[in-house]
Amino acid sequence: GRVRLEIVNVLGQRVRTLAFGTTDPGPHTATWDACDQAGQRVAGGTYFVRLQAGGDVMTRKVVFLGD
């Protein structure tokens, strides 16, 4: 089904889209390199990983400690 996996900041602004489109059922992996959509390194802090699949949305908090 249709999937969108993105990183958002505490203000709800999209920082980076990791996956968007149609995918087959089953387990998948994604890696975030702590860069925004423009390729710039983000500051340390709290971010959220948001997965939208079909009509469902799942959000998890992550803390990036920085370099």
PDB file of N, CA, C and O in Angstrom, chain B, residues numbered from 101:
ATOM      1  N   GLY B 101       0.808  -1.191   0.000  1.00  0.00           N
ATOM      2  CA  GLY B 101       0.000   0.000   0.000  1.00  0.00           C
ATOM      3  C   GLY B 101       0.854   1.258   0.000  1.00  0.00           C
ATOM      4  O   GLY B 101       2.082   1.193  -0.047  1.00  0.00           O
ATOM      5  N   ARG B 102       0.193   2.391   0.053  1.00  0.00           N
ATOM      6  CA  ARG B 102       0.875   3.692   0.072  1.00  0.00           C
ATOM      7  C   ARG B 102       1.500   3.916   1.440  1.00  0.00           C
ATOM      8  O   ARG B 102       0.866   3.696   2.472  1.00  0.00           O
ATOM      9  N   VAL B 103       2.740   4.353   1.432  1.00  0.00           N
ATOM     10  CA  VAL B 103       3.499   4.550   2.673  1.00  0.00           C
ATOM     11  C   VAL B 103       4.235   5.876   2.612  1.00  0.00           C
ATOM     12  O   VAL B 103       4.747   6.271   1.565  1.00  0.00           O
ATOM     13  N   ARG B 104       4.281   6.566   3.763  1.00  0.00           N
ATOM     14  CA  ARG B 104       5.124   7.757   3.908  1.00  0.00           C
ATOM     15  C   ARG B 104       5.822   7.625   5.255  1.00  0.00           C
ATOM     16  O   ARG B 104       5.176   7.450   6.289  1.00  0.00           O
ATOM     17  N   LEU B 105       7.141   7.711   5.230  1.00  0.00           N
ATOM     18  CA  LEU B 105       7.947   7.657   6.441  1.00  0.00           C
ATOM     19  C   LEU B 105       8.753   8.936   6.486  1.00  0.00           C
ATOM     20  O   LEU B 105       9.528   9.227   5.575  1.00  0.00           O
ATOM     21  N   GLU B 106       8.565   9.707   7.561  1.00  0.00           N
ATOM     22  CA  GLU B 106       9.241  11.002   7.627  1.00  0.00           C
ATOM     23  C   GLU B 106       9.704  11.323   9.035  1.00  0.00           C
ATOM     24  O   GLU B 106       9.203  10.783  10.021  1.00  0.00           O
ATOM     25  N   ILE B 107      10.680  12.224   9.095  1.00  0.00           N
ATOM     26  CA  ILE B 107      11.189  12.765  10.350  1.00  0.00           C
ATOM     27  C   ILE B 107      10.612  14.161  10.490  1.00  0.00           C
ATOM     28  O   ILE B 107      10.685  14.960   9.558  1.00  0.00           O
ATOM     29  N   VAL B 108      10.032  14.463  11.658  1.00  0.00           N
ATOM     30  CA  VAL B 108       9.494  15.793  11.908  1.00  0.00           C
ATOM     31  C   VAL B 108      10.102  16.341  13.195  1.00  0.00           C
ATOM     32  O   VAL B 108      10.507  15.580  14.073  1.00  0.00           O
ATOM     33  N   ASN B 109      10.162  17.667  13.298  1.00  0.00           N
ATOM     34  CA  ASN B 109      10.712  18.284  14.512  1.00  0.00           C
ATOM     35  C   ASN B 109       9.601  18.514  15.531  1.00  0.00           C
ATOM     36  O   ASN B 109       8.446  18.174  15.272  1.00  0.00           O
ATOM     37  N   VAL B 110       9.934  19.081  16.675  1.00  0.00           N
ATOM     38  CA  VAL B 110       8.954  19.270  17.747  1.00  0.00           C
ATOM     39  C   VAL B 110       7.856  20.268  17.368  1.00  0.00           C
ATOM     40  O   VAL B 110       6.807  20.307  18.010  1.00  0.00           O
ATOM     41  N   LEU B 111       8.091  21.071  16.334  1.00  0.00           N
ATOM     42  CA  LEU B 111       7.068  22.004  15.854  1.00  0.00           C
ATOM     43  C   LEU B 111       6.144  21.365  14.829  1.00  0.00           C
ATOM     44  O   LEU B 111       5.213  22.007  14.342  1.00  0.00           O
ATOM     45  N   GLY B 112       6.400  20.095  14.498  1.00  0.00           N
ATOM     46  CA  GLY B 112       5.579  19.393  13.519  1.00  0.00           C
ATOM     47  C   GLY B 112       6.002  19.639  12.078  1.00  0.00           C
ATOM     48  O   GLY B 112       5.302  19.240  11.147  1.00  0.00           O
ATOM     49  N   GLN B 113       7.139  20.293  11.891  1.00  0.00           N
ATOM     50  CA  GLN B 113       7.637  20.578  10.545  1.00  0.00           C
ATOM     51  C   GLN B 113       8.409  19.374  10.014  1.00  0.00           C
ATOM     52  O   GLN B 113       9.229  18.789  10.722  1.00  0.00           O
ATOM     53  N   ARG B 114       8.138  19.013   8.766  1.00  0.00           N
ATOM     54  CA  ARG B 114       8.841  17.894   8.161  1.00  0.00           C
ATOM     55  C   ARG B 114      10.314  18.254   7.971  1.00  0.00           C
ATOM     56  O   ARG B 114      10.634  19.277   7.367  1.00  0.00           O
ATOM     57  N   VAL B 115      11.203  17.416   8.485  1.00  0.00           N
ATOM     58  CA  VAL B 115      12.646  17.595   8.365  1.00  0.00           C
ATOM     59  C   VAL B 115      13.156  16.794   7.172  1.00  0.00           C
ATOM     60  O   VAL B 115      13.970  17.283   6.389  1.00  0.00           O
ATOM     61  N   ARG B 116      12.674  15.561   7.040  1.00  0.00           N
ATOM     62  CA  ARG B 116      13.149  14.691   5.961  1.00  0.00           C
ATOM     63  C   ARG B 116      12.122  13.623   5.674  1.00  0.00           C
ATOM     64  O   ARG B 116      11.515  13.079   6.597  1.00  0.00           O
ATOM     65  N   THR B 117      11.921  13.317   4.407  1.00  0.00           N
ATOM     66  CA  THR B 117      11.090  12.196   3.998  1.00  0.00           C
ATOM     67  C   THR B 117      12.024  11.047   3.665  1.00  0.00           C
ATOM     68  O   THR B 117      12.880  11.170   2.789  1.00  0.00           O
ATOM     69  N   LEU B 118      11.860   9.926   4.365  1.00  0.00           N
ATOM     70  CA  LEU B 118      12.723   8.765   4.158  1.00  0.00           C
ATOM     71  C   LEU B 118      12.135   7.796   3.139  1.00  0.00           C
ATOM     72  O   LEU B 118      12.874   7.117   2.427  1.00  0.00           O
ATOM     73  N   ALA B 119      10.824   7.730   3.070  1.00  0.00           N
ATOM     74  CA  ALA B 119      10.172   6.823   2.118  1.00  0.00           C
ATOM     75  C   ALA B 119       8.820   7.405   1.755  1.00  0.00           C
ATOM     76  O   ALA B 119       8.107   7.942   2.602  1.00  0.00           O
ATOM     77  N   PHE B 120       8.480   7.289   0.475  1.00  0.00           N
ATOM     78  CA  PHE B 120       7.177   7.749   0.000  1.00  0.00           C
ATOM     79  C   PHE B 120       6.830   6.946  -1.239  1.00  0.00           C
ATOM     80  O   PHE B 120       7.618   6.867  -2.182  1.00  0.00           O
ATOM     81  N   GLY B 121       5.666   6.362  -1.230  1.00  0.00           N
ATOM     82  CA  GLY B 121       5.234   5.612  -2.406  1.00  0.00           C
ATOM     83  C   GLY B 121       4.529   4.328  -2.014  1.00  0.00           C
ATOM     84  O   GLY B 121       4.012   4.186  -0.906  1.00  0.00           O
ATOM     85  N   THR B 122       4.523   3.410  -2.944  1.00  0.00           N
ATOM     86  CA  THR B 122       3.863   2.125  -2.749  1.00  0.00           C
ATOM     87  C   THR B 122       4.913   1.072  -2.421  1.00  0.00           C
ATOM     88  O   THR B 122       5.984   1.037  -3.025  1.00  0.00           O
ATOM     89  N   THR B 123       4.594   0.219  -1.461  1.00  0.00           N
ATOM     90  CA  THR B 123       5.527  -0.833  -1.072  1.00  0.00           C
ATOM     91  C   THR B 123       4.774  -2.129  -0.837  1.00  0.00           C
ATOM     92  O   THR B 123       3.572  -2.119  -0.571  1.00  0.00           O
ATOM     93  N   ASP B 124       5.472  -3.227  -0.934  1.00  0.00           N
ATOM     94  CA  ASP B 124       4.890  -4.544  -0.679  1.00  0.00           C
ATOM     95  C   ASP B 124       4.754  -4.770   0.820  1.00  0.00           C
ATOM     96  O   ASP B 124       5.504  -4.187   1.605  1.00  0.00           O
ATOM     97  N   PRO B 125       3.805  -5.610   1.226  1.00  0.00           N
ATOM     98  CA  PRO B 125       3.683  -5.951   2.644  1.00  0.00           C
ATOM     99  C   PRO B 125       4.948  -6.651   3.139  1.00  0.00           C
ATOM    100  O   PRO B 125       5.682  -7.258   2.361  1.00  0.00           O
ATOM    101  N   GLY B 126       5.185  -6.555   4.432  1.00  0.00           N
ATOM    102  CA  GLY B 126       6.319  -7.236   5.032  1.00  0.00           C
ATOM    103  C   GLY B 126       7.248  -6.274   5.720  1.00  0.00           C
ATOM    104  O   GLY B 126       7.042  -5.061   5.664  1.00  0.00           O
ATOM    105  N   PRO B 127       8.267  -6.794   6.368  1.00  0.00           N
ATOM    106  CA  PRO B 127       9.204  -5.942   7.094  1.00  0.00           C
ATOM    107  C   PRO B 127      10.095  -5.137   6.145  1.00  0.00           C
ATOM    108  O   PRO B 127      10.493  -5.615   5.082  1.00  0.00           O
ATOM    109  N   HIS B 128      10.391  -3.924   6.553  1.00  0.00           N
ATOM    110  CA  HIS B 128      11.265  -3.021   5.808  1.00  0.00           C
ATOM    111  C   HIS B 128      12.141  -2.269   6.796  1.00  0.00           C
ATOM    112  O   HIS B 128      11.800  -2.174   7.975  1.00  0.00           O
ATOM    113  N   THR B 129      13.251  -1.739   6.338  1.00  0.00           N
ATOM    114  CA  THR B 129      14.121  -0.937   7.189  1.00  0.00           C
ATOM    115  C   THR B 129      14.415   0.395   6.509  1.00  0.00           C
ATOM    116  O   THR B 129      14.378   0.513   5.284  1.00  0.00           O
ATOM    117  N   ALA B 130      14.706   1.387   7.332  1.00  0.00           N
ATOM    118  CA  ALA B 130      15.108   2.702   6.834  1.00  0.00           C
ATOM    119  C   ALA B 130      16.130   3.266   7.808  1.00  0.00           C
ATOM    120  O   ALA B 130      16.055   3.021   9.012  1.00  0.00           O
ATOM    121  N   THR B 131      17.079   4.019   7.283  1.00  0.00           N
ATOM    122  CA  THR B 131      18.119   4.627   8.103  1.00  0.00           C
ATOM    123  C   THR B 131      18.115   6.130   7.865  1.00  0.00           C
ATOM    124  O   THR B 131      18.092   6.591   6.724  1.00  0.00           O
ATOM    125  N   TRP B 132      18.136   6.883   8.949  1.00  0.00           N
ATOM    126  CA  TRP B 132      18.212   8.347   8.865  1.00  0.00           C
ATOM    127  C   TRP B 132      19.625   8.765   9.212  1.00  0.00           C
ATOM    128  O   TRP B 132      20.145   8.379  10.259  1.00  0.00           O
ATOM    129  N   ASP B 133      20.250   9.542   8.357  1.00  0.00           N
ATOM    130  CA  ASP B 133      21.623   9.989   8.556  1.00  0.00           C
ATOM    131  C   ASP B 133      21.719  11.311   9.312  1.00  0.00           C
ATOM    132  O   ASP B 133      22.772  11.949   9.309  1.00  0.00           O
ATOM    133  N   ALA B 134      20.637  11.726   9.954  1.00  0.00           N
ATOM    134  CA  ALA B 134      20.556  12.961  10.745  1.00  0.00           C
ATOM    135  C   ALA B 134      20.744  14.214   9.898  1.00  0.00           C
ATOM    136  O   ALA B 134      21.227  15.239  10.379  1.00  0.00           O
ATOM    137  N   CYS B 135      20.356  14.116   8.631  1.00  0.00           N
ATOM    138  CA  CYS B 135      20.384  15.276   7.739  1.00  0.00           C
ATOM    139  C   CYS B 135      18.961  15.636   7.337  1.00  0.00           C
ATOM    140  O   CYS B 135      18.071  14.786   7.306  1.00  0.00           O
ATOM    141  N   ASP B 136      18.766  16.917   7.031  1.00  0.00           N
ATOM    142  CA  ASP B 136      17.450  17.352   6.565  1.00  0.00           C
ATOM    143  C   ASP B 136      17.307  17.073   5.073  1.00  0.00           C
ATOM    144  O   ASP B 136      18.187  16.460   4.468  1.00  0.00           O
ATOM    145  N   GLN B 137      16.217  17.513   4.486  1.00  0.00           N
ATOM    146  CA  GLN B 137      15.934  17.250   3.080  1.00  0.00           C
ATOM    147  C   GLN B 137      16.995  17.864   2.157  1.00  0.00           C
ATOM    148  O   GLN B 137      17.220  17.363   1.056  1.00  0.00           O
ATOM    149  N   ALA B 138      17.647  18.946   2.601  1.00  0.00           N
ATOM    150  CA  ALA B 138      18.675  19.622   1.804  1.00  0.00           C
ATOM    151  C   ALA B 138      20.064  19.016   2.008  1.00  0.00           C
ATOM    152  O   ALA B 138      21.030  19.454   1.382  1.00  0.00           O
ATOM    153  N   GLY B 139      20.170  18.007   2.883  1.00  0.00           N
ATOM    154  CA  GLY B 139      21.457  17.367   3.128  1.00  0.00           C
ATOM    155  C   GLY B 139      22.270  18.010   4.231  1.00  0.00           C
ATOM    156  O   GLY B 139      23.430  17.650   4.434  1.00  0.00           O
ATOM    157  N   GLN B 140      21.677  18.967   4.955  1.00  0.00           N
ATOM    158  CA  GLN B 140      22.373  19.646   6.056  1.00  0.00           C
ATOM    159  C   GLN B 140      22.162  18.865   7.354  1.00  0.00           C
ATOM    160  O   GLN B 140      21.061  18.381   7.617  1.00  0.00           O
ATOM    161  N   ARG B 141      23.193  18.745   8.147  1.00  0.00           N
ATOM    162  CA  ARG B 141      23.119  18.037   9.429  1.00  0.00           C
ATOM    163  C   ARG B 141      22.174  18.789  10.368  1.00  0.00           C
ATOM    164  O   ARG B 141      22.233  20.016  10.454  1.00  0.00           O
ATOM    165  N   VAL B 142      21.312  18.064  11.065  1.00  0.00           N
ATOM    166  CA  VAL B 142      20.375  18.699  11.992  1.00  0.00           C
ATOM    167  C   VAL B 142      21.024  18.847  13.364  1.00  0.00           C
ATOM    168  O   VAL B 142      22.001  18.168  13.681  1.00  0.00           O
ATOM    169  N   ALA B 143      20.471  19.734  14.159  1.00  0.00           N
ATOM    170  CA  ALA B 143      20.952  19.938  15.528  1.00  0.00           C
ATOM    171  C   ALA B 143      20.472  18.802  16.416  1.00  0.00           C
ATOM    172  O   ALA B 143      19.462  18.157  16.134  1.00  0.00           O
ATOM    173  N   GLY B 144      21.208  18.567  17.485  1.00  0.00           N
ATOM    174  CA  GLY B 144      20.774  17.590  18.459  1.00  0.00           C
ATOM    175  C   GLY B 144      19.455  18.021  19.078  1.00  0.00           C
ATOM    176  O   GLY B 144      19.202  19.215  19.236  1.00  0.00           O
ATOM    177  N   GLY B 145      18.625  17.069  19.425  1.00  0.00           N
ATOM    178  CA  GLY B 145      17.342  17.385  20.031  1.00  0.00           C
ATOM    179  C   GLY B 145      16.333  16.281  19.816  1.00  0.00           C
ATOM    180  O   GLY B 145      16.678  15.169  19.417  1.00  0.00           O
ATOM    181  N   THR B 146      15.078  16.603  20.088  1.00  0.00           N
ATOM    182  CA  THR B 146      13.993  15.644  19.972  1.00  0.00           C
ATOM    183  C   THR B 146      13.352  15.750  18.596  1.00  0.00           C
ATOM    184  O   THR B 146      13.063  16.842  18.107  1.00  0.00           O
ATOM    185  N   TYR B 147      13.140  14.604  17.990  1.00  0.00           N
ATOM    186  CA  TYR B 147      12.479  14.501  16.694  1.00  0.00           C
ATOM    187  C   TYR B 147      11.449  13.392  16.777  1.00  0.00           C
ATOM    188  O   TYR B 147      11.420  12.635  17.748  1.00  0.00           O
ATOM    189  N   PHE B 148      10.613  13.296  15.774  1.00  0.00           N
ATOM    190  CA  PHE B 148       9.606  12.249  15.724  1.00  0.00           C
ATOM    191  C   PHE B 148       9.684  11.546  14.383  1.00  0.00           C
ATOM    192  O   PHE B 148       9.858  12.176  13.340  1.00  0.00           O
ATOM    193  N   VAL B 149       9.551  10.221  14.430  1.00  0.00           N
ATOM    194  CA  VAL B 149       9.469   9.414  13.224  1.00  0.00           C
ATOM    195  C   VAL B 149       7.989   9.124  13.022  1.00  0.00           C
ATOM    196  O   VAL B 149       7.339   8.538  13.887  1.00  0.00           O
ATOM    197  N   ARG B 150       7.460   9.540  11.873  1.00  0.00           N
ATOM    198  CA  ARG B 150       6.025   9.351  11.594  1.00  0.00           C
ATOM    199  C   ARG B 150       5.870   8.431  10.394  1.00  0.00           C
ATOM    200  O   ARG B 150       6.413   8.697   9.322  1.00  0.00           O
ATOM    201  N   LEU B 151       5.128   7.353  10.581  1.00  0.00           N
ATOM    202  CA  LEU B 151       4.847   6.394   9.528  1.00  0.00           C
ATOM    203  C   LEU B 151       3.361   6.446   9.216  1.00  0.00           C
ATOM    204  O   LEU B 151       2.526   6.215  10.090  1.00  0.00           O
ATOM    205  N   GLN B 152       3.038   6.750   7.974  1.00  0.00           N
ATOM    206  CA  GLN B 152       1.660   6.709   7.502  1.00  0.00           C
ATOM    207  C   GLN B 152       1.557   5.562   6.513  1.00  0.00           C
ATOM    208  O   GLN B 152       2.270   5.538   5.510  1.00  0.00           O
ATOM    209  N   ALA B 153       0.681   4.618   6.787  1.00  0.00           N
ATOM    210  CA  ALA B 153       0.477   3.462   5.909  1.00  0.00           C
ATOM    211  C   ALA B 153      -1.024   3.252   5.780  1.00  0.00           C
ATOM    212  O   ALA B 153      -1.710   2.940   6.753  1.00  0.00           O
ATOM    213  N   GLY B 154      -1.517   3.427   4.565  1.00  0.00           N
ATOM    214  CA  GLY B 154      -2.957   3.358   4.379  1.00  0.00           C
ATOM    215  C   GLY B 154      -3.601   4.467   5.184  1.00  0.00           C
ATOM    216  O   GLY B 154      -3.214   5.628   5.056  1.00  0.00           O
ATOM    217  N   GLY B 155      -4.568   4.132   6.004  1.00  0.00           N
ATOM    218  CA  GLY B 155      -5.228   5.119   6.847  1.00  0.00           C
ATOM    219  C   GLY B 155      -4.658   5.199   8.250  1.00  0.00           C
ATOM    220  O   GLY B 155      -5.173   5.942   9.085  1.00  0.00           O
ATOM    221  N   ASP B 156      -3.603   4.445   8.522  1.00  0.00           N
ATOM    222  CA  ASP B 156      -3.019   4.401   9.856  1.00  0.00           C
ATOM    223  C   ASP B 156      -1.802   5.313   9.955  1.00  0.00           C
ATOM    224  O   ASP B 156      -1.059   5.486   8.989  1.00  0.00           O
ATOM    225  N   VAL B 157      -1.607   5.899  11.150  1.00  0.00           N
ATOM    226  CA  VAL B 157      -0.444   6.747  11.417  1.00  0.00           C
ATOM    227  C   VAL B 157       0.178   6.291  12.733  1.00  0.00           C
ATOM    228  O   VAL B 157      -0.520   6.113  13.731  1.00  0.00           O
ATOM    229  N   MET B 158       1.503   6.102  12.724  1.00  0.00           N
ATOM    230  CA  MET B 158       2.231   5.736  13.928  1.00  0.00           C
ATOM    231  C   MET B 158       3.365   6.740  14.110  1.00  0.00           C
ATOM    232  O   MET B 158       4.089   7.042  13.161  1.00  0.00           O
ATOM    233  N   THR B 159       3.519   7.254  15.322  1.00  0.00           N
ATOM    234  CA  THR B 159       4.565   8.234  15.613  1.00  0.00           C
ATOM    235  C   THR B 159       5.379   7.758  16.805  1.00  0.00           C
ATOM    236  O   THR B 159       4.831   7.297  17.806  1.00  0.00           O
ATOM    237  N   ARG B 160       6.702   7.878  16.681  1.00  0.00           N
ATOM    238  CA  ARG B 160       7.603   7.522  17.775  1.00  0.00           C
ATOM    239  C   ARG B 160       8.604   8.647  17.989  1.00  0.00           C
ATOM    240  O   ARG B 160       9.101   9.240  17.031  1.00  0.00           O
ATOM    241  N   LYS B 161       8.893   8.932  19.238  1.00  0.00           N
ATOM    242  CA  LYS B 161       9.862   9.976  19.598  1.00  0.00           C
ATOM    243  C   LYS B 161      11.273   9.407  19.540  1.00  0.00           C
ATOM    244  O   LYS B 161      11.522   8.285  19.979  1.00  0.00           O
ATOM    245  N   VAL B 162      12.195  10.198  18.990  1.00  0.00           N
ATOM    246  CA  VAL B 162      13.619   9.839  19.000  1.00  0.00           C
ATOM    247  C   VAL B 162      14.398  11.040  19.490  1.00  0.00           C
ATOM    248  O   VAL B 162      13.987  12.180  19.271  1.00  0.00           O
ATOM    249  N   VAL B 163      15.507  10.800  20.144  1.00  0.00           N
ATOM    250  CA  VAL B 163      16.378  11.863  20.603  1.00  0.00           C
ATOM    251  C   VAL B 163      17.711  11.724  19.877  1.00  0.00           C
ATOM    252  O   VAL B 163      18.397  10.710  20.005  1.00  0.00           O
ATOM    253  N   PHE B 164      18.066  12.748  19.119  1.00  0.00           N
ATOM    254  CA  PHE B 164      19.347  12.780  18.424  1.00  0.00           C
ATOM    255  C   PHE B 164      20.315  13.561  19.309  1.00  0.00           C
ATOM    256  O   PHE B 164      20.078  14.730  19.611  1.00  0.00           O
ATOM    257  N   LEU B 165      21.395  12.920  19.720  1.00  0.00           N
ATOM    258  CA  LEU B 165      22.338  13.549  20.643  1.00  0.00           C
ATOM    259  C   LEU B 165      23.342  14.456  19.956  1.00  0.00           C
ATOM    260  O   LEU B 165      24.059  15.197  20.629  1.00  0.00           O
ATOM    261  N   GLY B 166      23.409  14.417  18.656  1.00  0.00           N
ATOM    262  CA  GLY B 166      24.344  15.275  17.930  1.00  0.00           C
ATOM    263  C   GLY B 166      25.715  14.650  17.868  1.00  0.00           C
ATOM    264  O   GLY B 166      25.924  13.516  18.298  1.00  0.00           O
ATOM    265  N   ASP B 167      26.627  15.396  17.336  1.00  0.00           N
ATOM    266  CA  ASP B 167      28.006  14.890  17.153  1.00  0.00           C
ATOM    267  C   ASP B 167      28.874  15.256  18.326  1.00  0.00           C
ATOM    268  O   ASP B 167      30.057  14.917  18.348  1.00  0.00           O
TER     269      ASP B 167
END
